[in-house]
């Protein structure tokens, strides 16, 4: 019989319902707090001390004042800082509550790309999105975000990757054996959300691979010049060939990949900027794993080609921010330097125990002497550690370390490198086991619990169980 788990919310603003109490986990949290004598933020922005009452009284008074000032801010007033205008200086240690909330929000958009993806090999629509573009956010539980999806994104490749793309057994007549649905473009449309954000946000969300981690070997081959047809491409700027091929390849005889992901992004972002010209805009790109690599490339592409220039405001550049989750290295040091010159702001969220952010370039990377074939991470890194969460069980499964929902759980409990794990928003830990087996057994959460009722089968008017037909609007 399950008991209620009382988890004290912190300083963010998500729903705190539907959580459970397991006494042994509560004891572990309290024990860890006593051992480290940390400072824990409560829902009112005050600070609880687990040390003695006379410990650092002057420091405590100063911290409380700073916390109250920070929690009193509105996102609309500081959105540029949250988007990285100052490279998140002073926002990670301790963790800024507005930044945490926005990181989780954008991470949930990336997670939506997994939740909406049909990766069931037996499905005749395998490789497509399961939901209509007008209802997808509602179908994956994100109807409250105030965004509307304007475009679905597809990708193909010219590389022979027999196990990489998910393919329908029914062939081309129902779906595609050449393209996969990889994400979407969305725009903040709700007036209240726009007021809260302080601008109209253009969002690009990329899906990672749904085929475990085989893509590491399949896609990572060698560095090649990135190009992107600019007037004066710098041949020194190079990126991983597999990532670039996935972003730029097209298949003329495939209705979903006649234009490359690169071309789809160009057309859609230009159209949105034209539609809302004169307004205050931002471009935020998010992705997990392989989706992080695509996020880096699309950010570089948009800025390099000048698509983010606002002609109505004297060609002022619309700010571009990438929130990356568990992403690999994408390019060489010249790629990193060029991204910085273009003004792209990148915050990479990683788990210290995840192997994916360590590749490619395990030996030759940003920590070693630069060589022509070396790789370099870009932007600012926020390193999390899953061993600090008392909700997660010990495991050697690398897919758990890489799991996106686990990253969002760790973000919710992160307050700083030396601070204890304390859930800030009450985000349900059960979400970690949505497609994994990573939670403590005492929580009684089934592993890999998210699935479509009856695997998507429904009863037709004749009383027979069938897989329903999907309208063309599900693919557009």
C-alpha positions, 0 to 999 in steps of 0.5 A: 500500500502506497503512502504519501511522500511529503516533499517540501517544494523549493523556489520554482513554480510547478505543480506539487501534487501527486507525490508520495512519501517513503520514510526511508527516502525522507530519512536519507534526505535528512541524513544527507542534509545533517552531514553537509550542513547545507542551506535549503531554499523553501517555497517562500524564498527563505533559507532553512539552516541545518547547522547551528543557529550561530553559524555565519550569522552575517553571511546568513543575513546577506544570503536571505536578502539576496534570495528575496531579491532574486525570487521577487524578479519577473522573467519579463524583466530579466529574460535576456540574462536567463537566455544567456546575455551574460553567459549565465554569470552568477545564475548557476551557483546558486541555481537561479530559480527562473533559469531552472524553471525555463530549463525544465520547460525547454527540456520538456519540449525536447521530451515531447519529441520522444513522447510523440514519436512512433518508434514501435517497429510493428506500427505501420506509421513507425518513424512518424509523429503520433499526433496532429500538429494542432493537438500534439502539445495537449496530447503530451501534457504541455497545453499550458505552455502558451506555444503553438506548433507551426511546423514539423521537422523531418530528416533523412541521411545519405549514409548507410545506416540500416538500424538508425532510422525507424521504418514502417513494415508497410513501406512507402505507401503509408509512411516513409522508409527514408525520413523520420520525424525529428521535432518541430518549430513552435511560437509563443502565441498566448498573450499572457505567456508573451507578457510573462516571457517579455517577448515572443519566443520562437522555439525549435525542438529536436528529438534524439535517437530512439534506438538506444545509443547505436548512433554513437558508432553510426554517425561519428566518423570524421570532421568536415567543413560546415559551409552552409553556402555562406558567401565566405565559408571558413574551411577551418570550421568543421563539424562531425560529418554524420551530424551534418549529413543528417541536417543537410541531406534530402531525398527528392522522391520522399514527400517528407524529405524533399527538402533537408532539415536545414532548408525546412528550418530556413523557410519556417524561421524566415516566415515566422520572423516576417509574420511578427516583424517589429515585435521583440523576438527570441529564438530558443533551440533545444534538444537532447542527445543527437537532438542537441547536435542538431540544435547546435547546427541549426543555431549556427546555420540561422546565425551564419546565414543572417536569418535572425536579422530583424530588418524592422529594427535596423538589422538588429540580431534576434538573440539565439539561445541553445539549451542542450541536454546530454549532447555530444561534441559537435565540431572543432575549436574553430566551430566553437570560436565561430559560434561565439563570434556569432553571438549564440548563447549555449547552456549545456546540461549534462550528467557527470556519469553520462558517456555521450557528452564525452564523445567524440574527442575522448582523447583530443578535446578542449582540455588537450592541446589543439590538433586539427582533428580535435573536438571542442565543447561549446558554451557554458556547462551545467554539470549534474550528478545523479548519485546525489538524488535519493530518488534514483537507484544505483545502476550501471545502465548507461541509458539511465545516465543519459535519460532526459527525464532523469536530467529534468529531475536532477535540474529540479533538485539542483541548487548548487555544486555544494548544496543538497538535492532538494526538489524545487518545484515538486515535479513528479519523480515518477516521470523518470521511469517514463521510459527507464528503470531508474527510480528507487524500488521503494517508490513503487513506480513501474519501469517504462510505464508510459505507453499508448492504451492498447498500443494504439489499437481502437475498436472500429464501428464493426467492433473490430480492433484496428490501428486507426488511420492517421490523417495527412495533418499528422505528418504536416 
